[in-house]
């Protein structure tokens, strides 16, 4: 890691934040005295503390080391213009703590002192956090919330599927192929058990299907016949009553997530359309409406954050870690990274295989060399980051044809595979 230029500061602070309180260790620049403190986890307490710092040091810069770059305390700190924030990786702090406490003991107050110690003695190796502009940060939060909502929908769908298999397996076919759709949600909310469904009039069920765009009358008639003659898996009222309530609850939650996802998608699309860097990512093959915004926020607008493509490859967890000790050398998975960021690049690389000729050729090349699917996708993501980083630095949108011409001009082995791949697809 290259040392970063030291920003002149009036004081350095180690801040260990928690859910109930935050411990502080402050050292005025040019002195050796450490001033301990504790803040209540209240907006007013944090605001008052920041106001005190601003008044005490006349608005001069104050460096604060904290064990994360996200969270409510970070939001409050970044609103103070005089604060220079130094995020510390939790793993780095843990290793630093072990150097002084081999027993593994941990206490919040000493952690604040350790953060201060890191800042005082190793600030050149810590990079100050420069948040992106409001548009990019808004988009970042929206795509993360969208991913969380999709994950929640998947979780609810699997729970609903498991519950139906226990007492009403026929519903997995009659409610449609996707339990997350409005058809399935309303079907199960209305008829959570086979007896309830068999008590309904055939005309009512037929009307339900047609109102949900099921227009194939032969299929509807077939389902009506299956419903009339179906045998329940169980008639135990204890199972039916409790399961019906549980399934209805899951179905209603899934129904509520649909409009939420639509609203998030609309908000993301609007902000991507207005973003100055949108053109750099929206036309990349494999990105699409879901992944292009995630690529945009992964790079951000601060071109100094990732001086080289390797910096982003490491930050995203795509670049492997090499460990050398004596005559031994091994390469392993990078653990200290953002899972969301790594997923972004791996999912994008996976989708690009179907939409980009050279990406598919590269993937097949890696597979022929004996790599697993996931290892080949990570290798492709590694290559994509170098390409997109160059486009991002130069403010030039990616051009697939231009890149293929460059492969040919440089005599890349991939260039000879492009036409065979196209023929196979």
PyMOL commands that set and color helices and strands:
alter all, ss='L'
color gray80, all
select helices_A, chain A and resi 43-56+72-78+90-100+108-125+134-167+171-174+182-190+194-199+202-211+217-229+237-274+279-282+288-299+309-315+339-355+357-368+373-394+400-409+413-424
alter helices_A, ss='H'
color red, helices_A
select strands_A, chain A and resi 11-16+21-28+35-40+62-66+83-87+321-325+328-332
alter strands_A, ss='S'
color yellow, strands_A
deselect
rebuild
show_as cartoon
